Amino acid sequence: MTRRDASRWHPAEYAFWALPIVAYFVFPDHLALLAQIAIAALFAVSLDLILGYAGIVSLGHAAFFGIGAYAAGLLAQAGWGDPVLGLACATLAAAVTGFATSFLVLRGADLTRLMVTLGVASMLYVLANKLTDITGGLDGLQGVEMKPIFGQFAFDLYGKTAYVYCTIILFVMFWIARRVVHSPFGLSLQGIRQNAVRMPALGTPVNARLVAVYTLGAAYAGIAGALLTQTTQFVSIDVFSFSRSAEVLLILVLGGIGSLYGGILGAVVFMTVHEYLSGIDPLYWQFWLGLLLIVVVLFARGGIMGTLRLASKVRA
Amino acid sequence: MTVLFDGIASGLLLFLISVGLSVTLGLMNFVNLAHGAFAMLGGYVCVVLLNRYGVPFLATLPIAMIVSALAGVVLERTLYRRLYGAPHLDQVLFSIGLVFMSISTANYFFGDHQQPLHLPPMLSGQFHVAGADIGAYRLFLIVVGLVLAGGLQWLVTGTKFGASLRAAVDNPRIARGLGIDVDRVFVVTFALGSALAALGGALGIEMLGLDPEFPITYIVYFLIVVAVGGSGNIKGSLIASLILGICDVEGKYYVPQIGAFVIYLVMVVTLIFRPQGLFGRMAAK
């Protein structure tokens, strides 16, 4: 299959995007969960942009998720509760943070990057914990009140509006991301991941590209964070936590790194299993999570997408 | 003075736990985020022996080290060795998986509360020297830490085993050609790293506490030590631990508003100027 074909929409993709619409009618009682899945999926896509395409490892991607969440929350708390305005501001805040910290990430190799990203997220966590006047500290940000979307669609108890809102945002952002990764810019990122020494010889400004994609990934994560705030009308300090960074990495690996659908599939499977297992026993779900992670790393490196691809090759 | 002393003690405690990580991560080039899990194992072995079976505190330490070393050997043989040479990301994910499993296992057996530790009278209490209050236990930590630092430095740079280890890491193929049993060297090193973690975990209960979340709460600290000190470098880890311990304690004491912020700042600033750590050598690849 050539690149030209890959950028065109495959029939299976149309079918895939019909599923959220079907889900709306099939699981009317689980719309809140479905909205959470959409948010997790968007967060995973944001990490995929920087990790799967540009090859930047990060243990602190929650930093941008948290920035987006707090930006949207603080804005709504101050009275500007319009969701779309909140999204825009959260995106901007996360992008600015991403841009500023991208220069730290450029330095050093994998290990340094892991540590620096982890350090940035940890600093923000401590900061959010200490600035109790602004963030509410460990109690979380209270009094977030969202206005109806475009003044028309109010958030309801059943999560109908939240689900439709999150899914539409996910689709739009996915569509943009899909355009980006198939553009020359996206291809140059893959080139950098595969051989960072050779790309300058082809005339690619490696550092500028990495800064750009890191900023973009941060902006995406910010949107996911803002969506979480707006649908739950609450911000917990947990948005900056290490477990959240680890979780999104896990979702992405489970689904398959380096293909946008991997993040989405990973989110669907992860969140469903989470809901199911923690329903049985909230304490030991972590055990199965850990086991799953080890199995995926050792035996199914490509995640769900990789396994699917392998299966279709075997059949052909 | 007291604050400085506490800082040094907490720095050496940090060193005790993270030096094991410096060995596995730095010398074997394996990003082992599950290091805290081995420390936790050591801590629990110590607490169980002490509280349930009445074994003296000092006698529990070697047992904790042996148990953790055995666990290390088993895991190295069955799982870890498959990932030598794998991308760092795989190693990170794999060891996060181990961390999650260890947390829920500890939760299952011991519950989620803090474990109490009763120190022997010899090590509790404090005395006054030159206007500073010196806790006996902290002094004990400092002595153990310094002795261990000297011993390890000698082991890595001054013995035949250390030389084989460095050779095995730098170039496994040629090391094999020279008759070094690379597999065995790695197993022994990994066991050593796990045993050191267990020692640190057991000694750290008094200051850090012990609950199932231990591996996640403190992994950041251990990684910071290794990142700042430069991996695979005993002297670097020691100095980095001291800097971080002192900064952490002084920071929390004098500017409590920003408290824990200080050590992250130290780390990020260090890594900006010296991506290889303070004493790091360029990664051997």
Chai-1 contact restraints between the chains, C-beta under 6 A:
chainA,res_idxA,chainB,res_idxB,connection_type,confidence,min_distance_angstrom,max_distance_angstrom,comment,restraint_id
A,V57,B,L89,contact,1.0,0.0,6.0,A-B,restraint_1
A,R107,B,P275,contact,1.0,0.0,6.0,A-B,restraint_2
A,G108,B,P275,contact,1.0,0.0,6.0,A-B,restraint_3
A,D110,B,H88,contact,1.0,0.0,6.0,A-B,restraint_4
A,T112,B,L271,contact,1.0,0.0,6.0,A-B,restraint_5
A,T112,B,P275,contact,1.0,0.0,6.0,A-B,restraint_6
A,M115,B,L223,contact,1.0,0.0,6.0,A-B,restraint_7
A,M115,B,A227,contact,1.0,0.0,6.0,A-B,restraint_8
A,V116,B,L271,contact,1.0,0.0,6.0,A-B,restraint_9
A,G119,B,Y264,contact,1.0,0.0,6.0,A-B,restraint_10
A,G119,B,M267,contact,1.0,0.0,6.0,A-B,restraint_11
A,G119,B,V268,contact,1.0,0.0,6.0,A-B,restraint_12
A,S122,B,V220,contact,1.0,0.0,6.0,A-B,restraint_13
A,S122,B,Y264,contact,1.0,0.0,6.0,A-B,restraint_14
A,M123,B,Y264,contact,1.0,0.0,6.0,A-B,restraint_15
A,V126,B,A260,contact,1.0,0.0,6.0,A-B,restraint_16
A,V126,B,F261,contact,1.0,0.0,6.0,A-B,restraint_17
A,A246,B,I96,contact,1.0,0.0,6.0,A-B,restraint_18
A,V253,B,L93,contact,1.0,0.0,6.0,A-B,restraint_19
A,L283,B,N107,contact,1.0,0.0,6.0,A-B,restraint_20
A,Y284,B,S104,contact,1.0,0.0,6.0,A-B,restraint_21
A,Q286,B,F100,contact,1.0,0.0,6.0,A-B,restraint_22
A,Q286,B,I103,contact,1.0,0.0,6.0,A-B,restraint_23
A,Q286,B,S104,contact,1.0,0.0,6.0,A-B,restraint_24
A,F287,B,M101,contact,1.0,0.0,6.0,A-B,restraint_25
A,F287,B,S104,contact,1.0,0.0,6.0,A-B,restraint_26
A,L289,B,F100,contact,1.0,0.0,6.0,A-B,restraint_27
A,G290,B,G97,contact,1.0,0.0,6.0,A-B,restraint_28
A,G290,B,F100,contact,1.0,0.0,6.0,A-B,restraint_29
A,G290,B,M101,contact,1.0,0.0,6.0,A-B,restraint_30
A,L293,B,L93,contact,1.0,0.0,6.0,A-B,restraint_31
A,L293,B,G97,contact,1.0,0.0,6.0,A-B,restraint_32
A,I294,B,F94,contact,1.0,0.0,6.0,A-B,restraint_33
A,I294,B,G97,contact,1.0,0.0,6.0,A-B,restraint_34
A,V297,B,D90,contact,1.0,0.0,6.0,A-B,restraint_35
A,V297,B,L93,contact,1.0,0.0,6.0,A-B,restraint_36
A,V297,B,F94,contact,1.0,0.0,6.0,A-B,restraint_37
